[in-house]
Amino acid sequence: MELAGWVTLGTAAVAGGFTVLGHLFDQVPVLAEKMITAIRSVRAVRDEVKRSDRT
């Protein structure tokens, strides 16, 4: 009976790991879009600072 407990625990751990990894991979497109927006914002601020330094 002890073996059945370990098999159940191992199966649950593997399933839980796949669930967590699946959730993390689902977040990649959302985070990528946010990073693109952030990079564009930083570039806009940098360009504005360069323009203000020229005047």
All heavy atoms as atom14 arrays in JSON, in Angstrom:
{
  "sequence": "MELAGWVTLGTAAVAGGFTVLGHLFDQVPVLAEKMITAIRSVRAVRDEVKRSDRT",
  "atom14_mask": [
    [1, 1, 1, 1, 1, 1, 1, 1, 0, 0, 0, 0, 0, 0],
    [1, 1, 1, 1, 1, 1, 1, 1, 1, 0, 0, 0, 0, 0],
    [1, 1, 1, 1, 1, 1, 1, 1, 0, 0, 0, 0, 0, 0],
    [1, 1, 1, 1, 1, 0, 0, 0, 0, 0, 0, 0, 0, 0],
    [1, 1, 1, 1, 0, 0, 0, 0, 0, 0, 0, 0, 0, 0],
    [1, 1, 1, 1, 1, 1, 1, 1, 1, 1, 1, 1, 1, 1],
    [1, 1, 1, 1, 1, 1, 1, 0, 0, 0, 0, 0, 0, 0],
    [1, 1, 1, 1, 1, 1, 1, 0, 0, 0, 0, 0, 0, 0],
    [1, 1, 1, 1, 1, 1, 1, 1, 0, 0, 0, 0, 0, 0],
    [1, 1, 1, 1, 0, 0, 0, 0, 0, 0, 0, 0, 0, 0],
    [1, 1, 1, 1, 1, 1, 1, 0, 0, 0, 0, 0, 0, 0],
    [1, 1, 1, 1, 1, 0, 0, 0, 0, 0, 0, 0, 0, 0],
    [1, 1, 1, 1, 1, 0, 0, 0, 0, 0, 0, 0, 0, 0],
    [1, 1, 1, 1, 1, 1, 1, 0, 0, 0, 0, 0, 0, 0],
    [1, 1, 1, 1, 1, 0, 0, 0, 0, 0, 0, 0, 0, 0],
    [1, 1, 1, 1, 0, 0, 0, 0, 0, 0, 0, 0, 0, 0],
    [1, 1, 1, 1, 0, 0, 0, 0, 0, 0, 0, 0, 0, 0],
    [1, 1, 1, 1, 1, 1, 1, 1, 1, 1, 1, 0, 0, 0],
    [1, 1, 1, 1, 1, 1, 1, 0, 0, 0, 0, 0, 0, 0],
    [1, 1, 1, 1, 1, 1, 1, 0, 0, 0, 0, 0, 0, 0],
    [1, 1, 1, 1, 1, 1, 1, 1, 0, 0, 0, 0, 0, 0],
    [1, 1, 1, 1, 0, 0, 0, 0, 0, 0, 0, 0, 0, 0],
    [1, 1, 1, 1, 1, 1, 1, 1, 1, 1, 0, 0, 0, 0],
    [1, 1, 1, 1, 1, 1, 1, 1, 0, 0, 0, 0, 0, 0],
    [1, 1, 1, 1, 1, 1, 1, 1, 1, 1, 1, 0, 0, 0],
    [1, 1, 1, 1, 1, 1, 1, 1, 0, 0, 0, 0, 0, 0],
    [1, 1, 1, 1, 1, 1, 1, 1, 1, 0, 0, 0, 0, 0],
    [1, 1, 1, 1, 1, 1, 1, 0, 0, 0, 0, 0, 0, 0],
    [1, 1, 1, 1, 1, 1, 1, 0, 0, 0, 0, 0, 0, 0],
    [1, 1, 1, 1, 1, 1, 1, 0, 0, 0, 0, 0, 0, 0],
    [1, 1, 1, 1, 1, 1, 1, 1, 0, 0, 0, 0, 0, 0],
    [1, 1, 1, 1, 1, 0, 0, 0, 0, 0, 0, 0, 0, 0],
    [1, 1, 1, 1, 1, 1, 1, 1, 1, 0, 0, 0, 0, 0],
    [1, 1, 1, 1, 1, 1, 1, 1, 1, 0, 0, 0, 0, 0],
    [1, 1, 1, 1, 1, 1, 1, 1, 0, 0, 0, 0, 0, 0],
    [1, 1, 1, 1, 1, 1, 1, 1, 0, 0, 0, 0, 0, 0],
    [1, 1, 1, 1, 1, 1, 1, 0, 0, 0, 0, 0, 0, 0],
    [1, 1, 1, 1, 1, 0, 0, 0, 0, 0, 0, 0, 0, 0],
    [1, 1, 1, 1, 1, 1, 1, 1, 0, 0, 0, 0, 0, 0],
    [1, 1, 1, 1, 1, 1, 1, 1, 1, 1, 1, 0, 0, 0],
    [1, 1, 1, 1, 1, 1, 0, 0, 0, 0, 0, 0, 0, 0],
    [1, 1, 1, 1, 1, 1, 1, 0, 0, 0, 0, 0, 0, 0],
    [1, 1, 1, 1, 1, 1, 1, 1, 1, 1, 1, 0, 0, 0],
    [1, 1, 1, 1, 1, 0, 0, 0, 0, 0, 0, 0, 0, 0],
    [1, 1, 1, 1, 1, 1, 1, 0, 0, 0, 0, 0, 0, 0],
    [1, 1, 1, 1, 1, 1, 1, 1, 1, 1, 1, 0, 0, 0],
    [1, 1, 1, 1, 1, 1, 1, 1, 0, 0, 0, 0, 0, 0],
    [1, 1, 1, 1, 1, 1, 1, 1, 1, 0, 0, 0, 0, 0],
    [1, 1, 1, 1, 1, 1, 1, 0, 0, 0, 0, 0, 0, 0],
    [1, 1, 1, 1, 1, 1, 1, 1, 1, 0, 0, 0, 0, 0],
    [1, 1, 1, 1, 1, 1, 1, 1, 1, 1, 1, 0, 0, 0],
    [1, 1, 1, 1, 1, 1, 0, 0, 0, 0, 0, 0, 0, 0],
    [1, 1, 1, 1, 1, 1, 1, 1, 0, 0, 0, 0, 0, 0],
    [1, 1, 1, 1, 1, 1, 1, 1, 1, 1, 1, 0, 0, 0],
    [1, 1, 1, 1, 1, 1, 1, 0, 0, 0, 0, 0, 0, 0]
  ],
  "atom14_positions": [
    [[0.83, -1.2, 0.0], [0.0, 0.0, 0.0], [0.87, 1.26, 0.0], [0.46, 2.28, -0.53], [-0.91, -0.04, 1.23], [-2.01, 0.96, 1.2], [-3.09, 0.58, -0.2], [-4.36, 1.73, 0.08], [0.0, 0.0, 0.0], [0.0, 0.0, 0.0], [0.0, 0.0, 0.0], [0.0, 0.0, 0.0], [0.0, 0.0, 0.0], [0.0, 0.0, 0.0]],
    [[2.06, 1.15, 0.55], [2.94, 2.31, 0.6], [3.34, 2.74, -0.82], [3.43, 3.93, -1.11], [4.19, 1.99, 1.42], [5.07, 3.19, 1.63], [6.26, 2.88, 2.51], [6.18, 1.99, 3.37], [7.28, 3.55, 2.31], [0.0, 0.0, 0.0], [0.0, 0.0, 0.0], [0.0, 0.0, 0.0], [0.0, 0.0, 0.0], [0.0, 0.0, 0.0]],
    [[3.58, 1.78, -1.69], [3.95, 2.08, -3.07], [2.85, 2.86, -3.78], [3.12, 3.8, -4.53], [4.26, 0.79, -3.84], [4.63, 0.95, -5.3], [5.89, 1.78, -5.44], [4.8, -0.4, -5.95], [0.0, 0.0, 0.0], [0.0, 0.0, 0.0], [0.0, 0.0, 0.0], [0.0, 0.0, 0.0], [0.0, 0.0, 0.0], [0.0, 0.0, 0.0]],
    [[1.61, 2.49, -3.54], [0.49, 3.19, -4.18], [0.46, 4.66, -3.75], [0.15, 5.55, -4.57], [-0.83, 2.52, -3.81], [0.0, 0.0, 0.0], [0.0, 0.0, 0.0], [0.0, 0.0, 0.0], [0.0, 0.0, 0.0], [0.0, 0.0, 0.0], [0.0, 0.0, 0.0], [0.0, 0.0, 0.0], [0.0, 0.0, 0.0], [0.0, 0.0, 0.0]],
    [[0.8, 4.94, -2.52], [0.84, 6.34, -2.06], [1.92, 7.13, -2.78], [1.69, 8.27, -3.18], [0.0, 0.0, 0.0], [0.0, 0.0, 0.0], [0.0, 0.0, 0.0], [0.0, 0.0, 0.0], [0.0, 0.0, 0.0], [0.0, 0.0, 0.0], [0.0, 0.0, 0.0], [0.0, 0.0, 0.0], [0.0, 0.0, 0.0], [0.0, 0.0, 0.0]],
    [[3.1, 6.52, -2.94], [4.19, 7.21, -3.63], [3.87, 7.42, -5.11], [4.19, 8.47, -5.68], [5.5, 6.44, -3.48], [6.11, 6.62, -2.13], [6.21, 5.71, -1.15], [6.69, 7.84, -1.63], [6.81, 6.26, -0.04], [7.12, 7.57, -0.31], [6.89, 9.11, -2.14], [7.73, 8.52, 0.49], [7.5, 10.07, -1.34], [7.92, 9.78, -0.06]],
    [[3.23, 6.43, -5.71], [2.85, 6.58, -7.12], [1.82, 7.69, -7.27], [1.9, 8.52, -8.19], [2.3, 5.24, -7.68], [1.65, 5.44, -9.04], [3.4, 4.2, -7.74], [0.0, 0.0, 0.0], [0.0, 0.0, 0.0], [0.0, 0.0, 0.0], [0.0, 0.0, 0.0], [0.0, 0.0, 0.0], [0.0, 0.0, 0.0], [0.0, 0.0, 0.0]],
    [[0.88, 7.75, -6.36], [-0.13, 8.81, -6.4], [0.52, 10.18, -6.21], [0.2, 11.14, -6.93], [-1.2, 8.58, -5.31], [-1.79, 7.29, -5.51], [-2.27, 9.64, -5.34], [0.0, 0.0, 0.0], [0.0, 0.0, 0.0], [0.0, 0.0, 0.0], [0.0, 0.0, 0.0], [0.0, 0.0, 0.0], [0.0, 0.0, 0.0], [0.0, 0.0, 0.0]],
    [[1.44, 10.26, -5.26], [2.13, 11.53, -5.01], [2.96, 11.94, -6.23], [2.94, 13.12, -6.63], [3.04, 11.39, -3.78], [3.85, 12.63, -3.42], [2.92, 13.75, -3.0], [4.83, 12.29, -2.32], [0.0, 0.0, 0.0], [0.0, 0.0, 0.0], [0.0, 0.0, 0.0], [0.0, 0.0, 0.0], [0.0, 0.0, 0.0], [0.0, 0.0, 0.0]],
    [[3.66, 11.0, -6.83], [4.46, 11.31, -8.02], [3.6, 11.76, -9.18], [3.94, 12.72, -9.88], [0.0, 0.0, 0.0], [0.0, 0.0, 0.0], [0.0, 0.0, 0.0], [0.0, 0.0, 0.0], [0.0, 0.0, 0.0], [0.0, 0.0, 0.0], [0.0, 0.0, 0.0], [0.0, 0.0, 0.0], [0.0, 0.0, 0.0], [0.0, 0.0, 0.0]],
    [[2.49, 11.09, -9.39], [1.58, 11.46, -10.47], [1.0, 12.85, -10.24], [0.92, 13.66, -11.18], [0.44, 10.42, -10.58], [1.01, 9.14, -10.78], [-0.48, 10.75, -11.73], [0.0, 0.0, 0.0], [0.0, 0.0, 0.0], [0.0, 0.0, 0.0], [0.0, 0.0, 0.0], [0.0, 0.0, 0.0], [0.0, 0.0, 0.0], [0.0, 0.0, 0.0]],
    [[0.64, 13.13, -9.02], [0.09, 14.45, -8.7], [1.15, 15.54, -8.89], [0.84, 16.63, -9.39], [-0.44, 14.46, -7.27], [0.0, 0.0, 0.0], [0.0, 0.0, 0.0], [0.0, 0.0, 0.0], [0.0, 0.0, 0.0], [0.0, 0.0, 0.0], [0.0, 0.0, 0.0], [0.0, 0.0, 0.0], [0.0, 0.0, 0.0], [0.0, 0.0, 0.0]],
    [[2.39, 15.24, -8.52], [3.46, 16.23, -8.68], [3.72, 16.52, -10.16], [3.89, 17.68, -10.55], [4.73, 15.72, -8.0], [0.0, 0.0, 0.0], [0.0, 0.0, 0.0], [0.0, 0.0, 0.0], [0.0, 0.0, 0.0], [0.0, 0.0, 0.0], [0.0, 0.0, 0.0], [0.0, 0.0, 0.0], [0.0, 0.0, 0.0], [0.0, 0.0, 0.0]],
    [[3.76, 15.47, -10.97], [3.98, 15.67, -12.41], [2.83, 16.44, -13.03], [3.04, 17.39, -13.8], [4.19, 14.31, -13.11], [4.16, 14.47, -14.62], [5.49, 13.66, -12.66], [0.0, 0.0, 0.0], [0.0, 0.0, 0.0], [0.0, 0.0, 0.0], [0.0, 0.0, 0.0], [0.0, 0.0, 0.0], [0.0, 0.0, 0.0], [0.0, 0.0, 0.0]],
    [[1.61, 16.08, -12.69], [0.44, 16.79, -13.22], [0.44, 18.25, -12.78], [0.15, 19.16, -13.57], [-0.84, 16.1, -12.79], [0.0, 0.0, 0.0], [0.0, 0.0, 0.0], [0.0, 0.0, 0.0], [0.0, 0.0, 0.0], [0.0, 0.0, 0.0], [0.0, 0.0, 0.0], [0.0, 0.0, 0.0], [0.0, 0.0, 0.0], [0.0, 0.0, 0.0]],
    [[0.78, 18.48, -11.52], [0.84, 19.85, -11.02], [1.93, 20.66, -11.72], [1.73, 21.83, -12.04], [0.0, 0.0, 0.0], [0.0, 0.0, 0.0], [0.0, 0.0, 0.0], [0.0, 0.0, 0.0], [0.0, 0.0, 0.0], [0.0, 0.0, 0.0], [0.0, 0.0, 0.0], [0.0, 0.0, 0.0], [0.0, 0.0, 0.0], [0.0, 0.0, 0.0]],
    [[3.06, 20.02, -11.96], [4.15, 20.7, -12.68], [3.74, 21.1, -14.08], [4.02, 22.22, -14.53], [0.0, 0.0, 0.0], [0.0, 0.0, 0.0], [0.0, 0.0, 0.0], [0.0, 0.0, 0.0], [0.0, 0.0, 0.0], [0.0, 0.0, 0.0], [0.0, 0.0, 0.0], [0.0, 0.0, 0.0], [0.0, 0.0, 0.0], [0.0, 0.0, 0.0]],
    [[3.07, 20.18, -14.8], [2.61, 20.5, -16.14], [1.56, 21.61, -16.12], [1.53, 22.48, -17.0], [2.05, 19.27, -16.84], [3.11, 18.4, -17.44], [3.24, 17.08, -17.03], [3.96, 18.88, -18.41], [4.22, 16.27, -17.58], [4.94, 18.08, -18.97], [5.08, 16.76, -18.55], [0.0, 0.0, 0.0], [0.0, 0.0, 0.0], [0.0, 0.0, 0.0]],
    [[0.72, 21.62, -15.11], [-0.3, 22.66, -14.99], [0.35, 24.02, -14.78], [-0.02, 25.01, -15.43], [-1.25, 22.35, -13.83], [-1.87, 21.08, -14.06], [-2.32, 23.41, -13.69], [0.0, 0.0, 0.0], [0.0, 0.0, 0.0], [0.0, 0.0, 0.0], [0.0, 0.0, 0.0], [0.0, 0.0, 0.0], [0.0, 0.0, 0.0], [0.0, 0.0, 0.0]],
    [[1.33, 24.09, -13.9], [2.03, 25.36, -13.63], [2.78, 25.83, -14.87], [2.71, 27.0, -15.25], [2.97, 25.21, -12.42], [3.88, 26.42, -12.28], [2.16, 25.02, -11.14], [0.0, 0.0, 0.0], [0.0, 0.0, 0.0], [0.0, 0.0, 0.0], [0.0, 0.0, 0.0], [0.0, 0.0, 0.0], [0.0, 0.0, 0.0], [0.0, 0.0, 0.0]],
    [[3.5, 24.93, -15.52], [4.22, 25.3, -16.74], [3.27, 25.76, -17.84], [3.56, 26.74, -18.55], [5.07, 24.13, -17.24], [6.34, 23.85, -16.45], [7.02, 22.59, -16.98], [7.29, 25.02, -16.52], [0.0, 0.0, 0.0], [0.0, 0.0, 0.0], [0.0, 0.0, 0.0], [0.0, 0.0, 0.0], [0.0, 0.0, 0.0], [0.0, 0.0, 0.0]],
    [[2.16, 25.09, -17.98], [1.18, 25.51, -18.98], [0.66, 26.91, -18.71], [0.52, 27.73, -19.63], [0.0, 0.0, 0.0], [0.0, 0.0, 0.0], [0.0, 0.0, 0.0], [0.0, 0.0, 0.0], [0.0, 0.0, 0.0], [0.0, 0.0, 0.0], [0.0, 0.0, 0.0], [0.0, 0.0, 0.0], [0.0, 0.0, 0.0], [0.0, 0.0, 0.0]],
    [[0.39, 27.2, -17.45], [-0.08, 28.54, -17.09], [0.99, 29.59, -17.37], [0.69, 30.67, -17.89], [-0.47, 28.57, -15.62], [-0.9, 29.92, -15.14], [-2.09, 30.5, -15.53], [-0.3, 30.82, -14.33], [-2.19, 31.7, -14.97], [-1.11, 31.9, -14.24], [0.0, 0.0, 0.0], [0.0, 0.0, 0.0], [0.0, 0.0, 0.0], [0.0, 0.0, 0.0]],
    [[2.25, 29.27, -17.04], [3.33, 30.23, -17.29], [3.5, 30.48, -18.78], [3.69, 31.63, -19.2], [4.63, 29.7, -16.69], [4.7, 29.68, -15.16], [6.01, 29.05, -14.7], [4.56, 31.08, -14.59], [0.0, 0.0, 0.0], [0.0, 0.0, 0.0], [0.0, 0.0, 0.0], [0.0, 0.0, 0.0], [0.0, 0.0, 0.0], [0.0, 0.0, 0.0]],
    [[3.44, 29.43, -19.59], [3.58, 29.61, -21.03], [2.4, 30.38, -21.62], [2.57, 31.09, -22.62], [3.76, 28.28, -21.74], [5.15, 27.7, -21.57], [5.31, 26.39, -21.19], [6.27, 28.48, -21.77], [6.58, 25.85, -21.03], [7.54, 27.96, -21.61], [7.7, 26.64, -21.25], [0.0, 0.0, 0.0], [0.0, 0.0, 0.0], [0.0, 0.0, 0.0]],
    [[1.24, 30.29, -21.02], [0.09, 31.08, -21.48], [0.3, 32.56, -21.23], [-0.3, 33.4, -21.92], [-1.19, 30.62, -20.78], [-1.7, 29.3, -21.29], [-1.26, 28.88, -22.38], [-2.54, 28.69, -20.6], [0.0, 0.0, 0.0], [0.0, 0.0, 0.0], [0.0, 0.0, 0.0], [0.0, 0.0, 0.0], [0.0, 0.0, 0.0], [0.0, 0.0, 0.0]],
    [[1.14, 32.91, -20.28], [1.38, 34.31, -19.94], [2.39, 34.99, -20.87], [2.49, 36.21, -20.88], [1.87, 34.43, -18.49], [0.89, 33.91, -17.47], [-0.45, 34.6, -17.56], [-0.53, 35.81, -17.61], [-1.51, 33.82, -17.59], [0.0, 0.0, 0.0], [0.0, 0.0, 0.0], [0.0, 0.0, 0.0], [0.0, 0.0, 0.0], [0.0, 0.0, 0.0]],
    [[3.15, 34.21, -21.63], [4.21, 34.78, -22.47], [3.69, 35.81, -23.47], [4.23, 36.92, -23.54], [5.02, 33.66, -23.16], [5.95, 34.22, -24.22], [5.79, 32.86, -22.12], [0.0, 0.0, 0.0], [0.0, 0.0, 0.0], [0.0, 0.0, 0.0], [0.0, 0.0, 0.0], [0.0, 0.0, 0.0], [0.0, 0.0, 0.0], [0.0, 0.0, 0.0]],
    [[2.63, 35.55, -24.24], [2.17, 36.58, -25.19], [1.7, 37.86, -24.5], [1.96, 38.96, -24.99], [1.0, 35.89, -25.92], [1.22, 34.44, -25.73], [1.89, 34.3, -24.41], [0.0, 0.0, 0.0], [0.0, 0.0, 0.0], [0.0, 0.0, 0.0], [0.0, 0.0, 0.0], [0.0, 0.0, 0.0], [0.0, 0.0, 0.0], [0.0, 0.0, 0.0]],
    [[1.05, 37.72, -23.37], [0.56, 38.9, -22.64], [1.75, 39.73, -22.16], [1.78, 40.96, -22.32], [-0.31, 38.46, -21.45], [-0.72, 39.66, -20.62], [-1.54, 37.71, -21.94], [0.0, 0.0, 0.0], [0.0, 0.0, 0.0], [0.0, 0.0, 0.0], [0.0, 0.0, 0.0], [0.0, 0.0, 0.0], [0.0, 0.0, 0.0], [0.0, 0.0, 0.0]],
    [[2.74, 39.07, -21.58], [3.91, 39.78, -21.08], [4.73, 40.39, -22.22], [5.28, 41.48, -22.08], [4.78, 38.85, -20.24], [4.15, 38.37, -18.94], [5.05, 37.35, -18.26], [3.86, 39.53, -18.01], [0.0, 0.0, 0.0], [0.0, 0.0, 0.0], [0.0, 0.0, 0.0], [0.0, 0.0, 0.0], [0.0, 0.0, 0.0], [0.0, 0.0, 0.0]],
    [[4.8, 39.69, -23.35], [5.54, 40.21, -24.49], [4.89, 41.5, -25.0], [5.58, 42.47, -25.32], [5.6, 39.17, -25.6], [0.0, 0.0, 0.0], [0.0, 0.0, 0.0], [0.0, 0.0, 0.0], [0.0, 0.0, 0.0], [0.0, 0.0, 0.0], [0.0, 0.0, 0.0], [0.0, 0.0, 0.0], [0.0, 0.0, 0.0], [0.0, 0.0, 0.0]],
    [[3.58, 41.53, -25.06], [2.88, 42.73, -25.5], [3.12, 43.89, -24.53], [3.33, 45.03, -24.95], [1.38, 42.45, -25.63], [0.62, 43.51, -26.36], [1.09, 43.7, -27.79], [1.38, 42.72, -28.48], [1.17, 44.88, -28.22], [0.0, 0.0, 0.0], [0.0, 0.0, 0.0], [0.0, 0.0, 0.0], [0.0, 0.0, 0.0], [0.0, 0.0, 0.0]],
    [[3.13, 43.6, -23.25], [3.4, 44.65, -22.25], [4.84, 45.16, -22.38], [5.09, 46.36, -22.23], [3.16, 44.12, -20.85], [1.69, 43.94, -20.53], [1.5, 43.46, -19.11], [0.02, 43.29, -18.79], [-0.21, 42.87, -17.42], [0.0, 0.0, 0.0], [0.0, 0.0, 0.0], [0.0, 0.0, 0.0], [0.0, 0.0, 0.0], [0.0, 0.0, 0.0]],
    [[5.78, 44.26, -22.67], [7.17, 44.69, -22.84], [7.33, 45.56, -24.07], [8.08, 46.54, -24.05], [8.09, 43.46, -22.96], [8.37, 42.78, -21.65], [9.2, 43.85, -20.45], [10.73, 44.15, -21.3], [0.0, 0.0, 0.0], [0.0, 0.0, 0.0], [0.0, 0.0, 0.0], [0.0, 0.0, 0.0], [0.0, 0.0, 0.0], [0.0, 0.0, 0.0]],
    [[6.63, 45.23, -25.15], [6.69, 46.05, -26.36], [6.18, 47.45, -26.07], [6.79, 48.45, -26.45], [5.89, 45.39, -27.5], [6.6, 44.12, -27.97], [5.66, 46.36, -28.66], [5.78, 43.25, -28.89], [0.0, 0.0, 0.0], [0.0, 0.0, 0.0], [0.0, 0.0, 0.0], [0.0, 0.0, 0.0], [0.0, 0.0, 0.0], [0.0, 0.0, 0.0]],
    [[5.08, 47.55, -25.33], [4.53, 48.85, -24.96], [5.51, 49.63, -24.08], [5.72, 50.82, -24.28], [3.2, 48.66, -24.22], [2.31, 47.92, -25.06], [2.57, 49.99, -23.86], [0.0, 0.0, 0.0], [0.0, 0.0, 0.0], [0.0, 0.0, 0.0], [0.0, 0.0, 0.0], [0.0, 0.0, 0.0], [0.0, 0.0, 0.0], [0.0, 0.0, 0.0]],
    [[6.13, 48.94, -23.13], [7.08, 49.6, -22.24], [8.3, 50.1, -23.0], [8.78, 51.22, -22.77], [7.5, 48.64, -21.12], [0.0, 0.0, 0.0], [0.0, 0.0, 0.0], [0.0, 0.0, 0.0], [0.0, 0.0, 0.0], [0.0, 0.0, 0.0], [0.0, 0.0, 0.0], [0.0, 0.0, 0.0], [0.0, 0.0, 0.0], [0.0, 0.0, 0.0]],
    [[8.81, 49.3, -23.92], [9.99, 49.7, -24.69], [9.67, 50.91, -25.56], [10.46, 51.86, -25.65], [10.51, 48.52, -25.53], [11.12, 47.47, -24.61], [11.51, 48.98, -26.58], [11.42, 46.15, -25.28], [0.0, 0.0, 0.0], [0.0, 0.0, 0.0], [0.0, 0.0, 0.0], [0.0, 0.0, 0.0], [0.0, 0.0, 0.0], [0.0, 0.0, 0.0]],
    [[8.49, 50.91, -26.16], [8.09, 52.07, -26.98], [7.99, 53.33, -26.12], [8.37, 54.41, -26.55], [6.77, 51.79, -27.68], [6.92, 50.82, -28.82], [5.6, 50.56, -29.5], [5.77, 49.63, -30.61], [4.82, 48.87, -31.09], [3.6, 48.94, -30.6], [5.07, 48.03, -32.07], [0.0, 0.0, 0.0], [0.0, 0.0, 0.0], [0.0, 0.0, 0.0]],
    [[7.48, 53.18, -24.91], [7.35, 54.33, -24.02], [8.71, 54.87, -23.62], [8.94, 56.08, -23.6], [6.57, 53.94, -22.76], [5.27, 53.54, -23.09], [0.0, 0.0, 0.0], [0.0, 0.0, 0.0], [0.0, 0.0, 0.0], [0.0, 0.0, 0.0], [0.0, 0.0, 0.0], [0.0, 0.0, 0.0], [0.0, 0.0, 0.0], [0.0, 0.0, 0.0]],
    [[9.63, 53.97, -23.31], [10.98, 54.4, -22.93], [11.66, 55.1, -24.09], [12.32, 56.13, -23.93], [11.82, 53.2, -22.43], [13.28, 53.54, -22.3], [11.26, 52.69, -21.11], [0.0, 0.0, 0.0], [0.0, 0.0, 0.0], [0.0, 0.0, 0.0], [0.0, 0.0, 0.0], [0.0, 0.0, 0.0], [0.0, 0.0, 0.0], [0.0, 0.0, 0.0]],
    [[11.49, 54.57, -25.29], [12.08, 55.2, -26.47], [11.49, 56.58, -26.72], [12.2, 57.52, -27.09], [11.89, 54.32, -27.7], [12.78, 53.11, -27.69], [12.55, 52.23, -28.89], [13.45, 51.09, -28.88], [13.32, 50.04, -29.65], [12.32, 49.98, -30.53], [14.18, 49.04, -29.58], [0.0, 0.0, 0.0], [0.0, 0.0, 0.0], [0.0, 0.0, 0.0]],
    [[10.19, 56.73, -26.5], [9.55, 58.04, -26.68], [10.1, 59.05, -25.68], [10.37, 60.2, -26.04], [8.04, 57.9, -26.53], [0.0, 0.0, 0.0], [0.0, 0.0, 0.0], [0.0, 0.0, 0.0], [0.0, 0.0, 0.0], [0.0, 0.0, 0.0], [0.0, 0.0, 0.0], [0.0, 0.0, 0.0], [0.0, 0.0, 0.0], [0.0, 0.0, 0.0]],
    [[10.29, 58.61, -24.45], [10.86, 59.52, -23.44], [12.29, 59.88, -23.81], [12.69, 61.04, -23.72], [10.8, 58.87, -22.03], [11.6, 59.66, -21.03], [9.35, 58.73, -21.58], [0.0, 0.0, 0.0], [0.0, 0.0, 0.0], [0.0, 0.0, 0.0], [0.0, 0.0, 0.0], [0.0, 0.0, 0.0], [0.0, 0.0, 0.0], [0.0, 0.0, 0.0]],
    [[13.07, 58.9, -24.25], [14.46, 59.15, -24.64], [14.51, 60.15, -25.79], [15.31, 61.1, -25.77], [15.12, 57.84, -25.06], [16.58, 58.01, -25.46], [17.13, 56.76, -26.09], [16.38, 56.52, -27.33], [16.42, 55.4, -28.01], [17.13, 54.4, -27.59], [15.73, 55.27, -29.13], [0.0, 0.0, 0.0], [0.0, 0.0, 0.0], [0.0, 0.0, 0.0]],
    [[13.65, 59.97, -26.79], [13.62, 60.9, -27.92], [13.22, 62.3, -27.48], [13.76, 63.29, -27.96], [12.67, 60.38, -29.0], [13.17, 59.11, -29.66], [14.37, 58.79, -29.53], [12.34, 58.43, -30.3], [0.0, 0.0, 0.0], [0.0, 0.0, 0.0], [0.0, 0.0, 0.0], [0.0, 0.0, 0.0], [0.0, 0.0, 0.0], [0.0, 0.0, 0.0]],
    [[12.27, 62.38, -26.56], [11.84, 63.69, -26.05], [12.97, 64.38, -25.3], [13.17, 65.59, -25.43], [10.63, 63.53, -25.16], [9.99, 64.83, -24.73], [9.44, 65.62, -25.91], [8.98, 65.0, -26.88], [9.47, 66.86, -25.83], [0.0, 0.0, 0.0], [0.0, 0.0, 0.0], [0.0, 0.0, 0.0], [0.0, 0.0, 0.0], [0.0, 0.0, 0.0]],
    [[13.72, 63.63, -24.53], [14.85, 64.21, -23.79], [15.92, 64.69, -24.76], [16.49, 65.77, -24.6], [15.44, 63.18, -22.8], [16.77, 63.64, -22.25], [14.45, 62.92, -21.68], [0.0, 0.0, 0.0], [0.0, 0.0, 0.0], [0.0, 0.0, 0.0], [0.0, 0.0, 0.0], [0.0, 0.0, 0.0], [0.0, 0.0, 0.0], [0.0, 0.0, 0.0]],
    [[16.17, 63.92, -25.81], [17.16, 64.35, -26.82], [16.71, 65.63, -27.5], [17.52, 66.52, -27.75], [17.36, 63.25, -27.86], [18.22, 62.12, -27.38], [18.42, 61.11, -28.5], [19.26, 59.95, -28.07], [19.43, 58.95, -29.13], [0.0, 0.0, 0.0], [0.0, 0.0, 0.0], [0.0, 0.0, 0.0], [0.0, 0.0, 0.0], [0.0, 0.0, 0.0]],
    [[15.41, 65.73, -27.82], [14.9, 66.94, -28.47], [15.01, 68.14, -27.54], [15.33, 69.24, -27.98], [13.44, 66.76, -28.9], [13.3, 66.05, -30.22], [11.89, 66.22, -30.74], [10.94, 65.46, -29.92], [10.52, 64.23, -30.2], [10.95, 63.63, -31.29], [9.68, 63.62, -29.41], [0.0, 0.0, 0.0], [0.0, 0.0, 0.0], [0.0, 0.0, 0.0]],
    [[14.74, 67.96, -26.26], [14.79, 69.09, -25.34], [16.23, 69.53, -25.07], [16.47, 70.68, -24.74], [14.09, 68.74, -24.02], [14.8, 67.75, -23.33], [0.0, 0.0, 0.0], [0.0, 0.0, 0.0], [0.0, 0.0, 0.0], [0.0, 0.0, 0.0], [0.0, 0.0, 0.0], [0.0, 0.0, 0.0], [0.0, 0.0, 0.0], [0.0, 0.0, 0.0]],
    [[17.19, 68.63, -25.22], [18.6, 68.99, -25.02], [19.11, 69.86, -26.17], [20.01, 70.67, -25.97], [19.47, 67.75, -24.91], [19.3, 67.03, -23.58], [18.78, 67.66, -22.65], [19.71, 65.85, -23.49], [0.0, 0.0, 0.0], [0.0, 0.0, 0.0], [0.0, 0.0, 0.0], [0.0, 0.0, 0.0], [0.0, 0.0, 0.0], [0.0, 0.0, 0.0]],
    [[18.55, 69.71, -27.35], [19.0, 70.47, -28.51], [18.57, 71.93, -28.44], [19.19, 72.79, -29.04], [18.43, 69.87, -29.79], [19.03, 68.53, -30.11], [18.51, 68.05, -31.44], [18.54, 66.6, -31.45], [17.8, 65.84, -32.22], [16.96, 66.4, -33.07], [17.89, 64.54, -32.18], [0.0, 0.0, 0.0], [0.0, 0.0, 0.0], [0.0, 0.0, 0.0]],
    [[17.52, 72.22, -27.73], [17.0, 73.6, -27.69], [17.62, 74.4, -26.59], [18.39, 74.02, -25.82], [15.48, 73.62, -27.51], [15.15, 72.94, -26.31], [14.81, 73.0, -28.69], [0.0, 0.0, 0.0], [0.0, 0.0, 0.0], [0.0, 0.0, 0.0], [0.0, 0.0, 0.0], [0.0, 0.0, 0.0], [0.0, 0.0, 0.0], [0.0, 0.0, 0.0]]
  ]
}
